Amino acid sequence: MKARIAWIHGWLLLSPAIILLFAFTHYPAVVTIINSFFSTPRGKRASVFVGPDNYLQLLDDDVFWKVLWNNFLYAIGTVPISIVIAIIMALWVNSKISGRSFARMAYFTPTVLPLIAVANIWMFFYTPGFGLFDQIGELFGLSHHNLLGNPDTVLWAMMVVTIWKESGFFMIFYLAALQTIPPVLREAGAIEGASGWYFFRRITFPLLMPTTLFVMVNATINSFRLIDHIFVMTEGGPDNSSSLLLYYIYETAFKYWDTAYGATLTVVMLALLCVLAIGQFFFLDRKVHYQ
């Protein structure tokens, strides 16, 4: 009887979280998948079942393939660099340096800033002629550059903003992981004459692999969902050179009001994220040391 009461009590405690999870995650996902097989309702014209037509349209959509390629470049350019910088910062602020608390706060500060505010800060940096970068460049005789207006540089400029914003956030996870490594391991390495690089490569980094796996999955997801700075700084331009998949979904569903095609794009993005996350777990989990 007591076991049954405890079981009921446990489910009652879990029920609010379960209800919210199904209401705001699973149910919308199922509805989105269903809507991807229907047309967009317009006025008095109700939606009708169109089968795979939306997905066939997607295959012939040049903009979709361009923003998808942009998103892959964006992920490849931001995820590894953010992780490397986060590890370096964590190692630095975990060591015995003067002003360590201030350094930790300084590295973490970009994380707590709203991305809209970050976008406006970096717009000041990038403004041609009047921005901080061009003002500094003038001191060395360099010409002005419109980084946000050039299709060849705009996506890379967006990557810099993301790396600056994300690295401090990931640093916190690595800092916490570093503080769980027993000091006796470093003492043993010092006795054996191991150099700092050898100790990091053979001891520290393998012990950081669970954190690296977690950070990598989250960084990959973030690379597909962070669009606030693109919305403020470039609106996907010029010529969709800085547009990412989620921003294209926003434009399709809310700007052009093609909700059915927007649902189709959303399903594709969710499928890609699932494949990437599962692939990361499959290839990296065998290299992870949990103890």
Residue pairs with C-beta under 8 A, 6 or more apart in sequence:
29 270
32 263
32 266
32 267
32 270
33 263
33 267
35 47
35 259
35 260
35 263
36 54
36 55
36 260
36 263
36 264
36 266
36 267
37 49
37 50
37 51
37 52
37 54
38 47
38 48
38 49
38 50
38 260
39 47
39 48
39 50
39 260
40 47
40 257
40 258
40 259
40 260
40 261
41 47
41 259
42 257
47 260
50 260
54 260
54 261
54 263
54 264
55 264
57 261
57 264
58 64
58 261
58 264
58 265
58 268
63 240
63 243
63 248
64 248
64 265
66 240
66 243
67 236
67 240
67 243
67 244
67 245
67 247
67 248
68 245
70 155
70 240
70 241
70 242
70 243
70 244
71 223
71 224
71 244
71 245
73 155
74 155
74 158
74 159
74 162
74 223
74 244
75 220
75 223
75 224
77 156
77 159
78 159
78 162
78 163
78 166
78 219
78 223
79 216
79 219
79 220
79 223
81 159
81 163
82 162
82 163
82 166
82 167
82 170
82 219
83 170
83 212
83 215
83 216
83 219
85 163
85 167
85 171
86 166
86 167
86 168
86 169
86 170
86 171
86 173
86 174
86 215
87 174
87 205
87 208
89 107
89 167
89 168
89 171
89 174
90 171
90 174
90 175
90 177
90 178
91 174
91 178
91 200
92 103
93 100
93 103
93 104
93 107
93 171
93 175
94 175
94 178
94 179
97 103
104 175
107 167
107 168
107 171
108 168
108 169
108 171
108 172
109 168
110 118
110 164
110 165
110 167
110 168
111 165
111 166
111 168
111 169
111 172
113 121
113 165
114 228
115 165
115 226
115 228
115 229
116 228
116 229
116 232
118 161
118 164
118 165
118 229
119 161
119 228
119 229
119 231
119 232
119 233
120 232
122 157
122 160
122 161
122 164
122 229
122 233
123 131
123 148
123 232
123 233
124 131
124 132
125 131
125 132
125 133
126 133
126 147
126 148
126 157
126 233
127 134
128 134
128 144
128 145
128 146
128 147
128 149
129 144
133 145
133 147
134 142
134 144
134 145
137 143
137 144
137 145
145 153
147 153
147 154
147 156
147 157
148 154
148 157
148 233
148 234
148 242
149 238
150 238
151 238
151 239
151 241
152 241
154 234
154 237
154 238
154 241
154 242
155 241
155 242
158 229
158 230
158 233
158 234
158 242
161 229
161 233
162 222
162 223
162 226
162 229
165 229
166 219
166 222
170 215
170 218
170 219
173 211
173 214
173 215
174 208
174 211
174 215
176 211
177 207
177 208
177 210
177 211
178 204
178 208
181 203
181 204
181 207
185 203
186 199
186 203
189 198
189 199
189 203
194 202
194 203
206 287
206 289
207 289
209 284
209 287
209 288
209 289
210 288
210 289
210 290
212 284
213 280
213 281
213 284
213 285
213 288
216 280
216 284
217 277
217 280
217 281
220 273
220 276
220 277
220 280
221 273
221 277
224 244
224 245
224 246
224 269
224 272
224 273
225 246
227 244
227 246
227 247
227 250
230 236
230 242
230 243
230 244
230 247
231 247
231 250
233 242
234 242
236 242
236 243
236 244
236 247
236 248
236 251
237 243
240 248
243 251
245 265
245 268
245 269
246 269
248 265
249 262
249 265
249 266
249 269
252 258
252 261
252 262
252 265
253 259
253 261
253 262
253 263
254 262
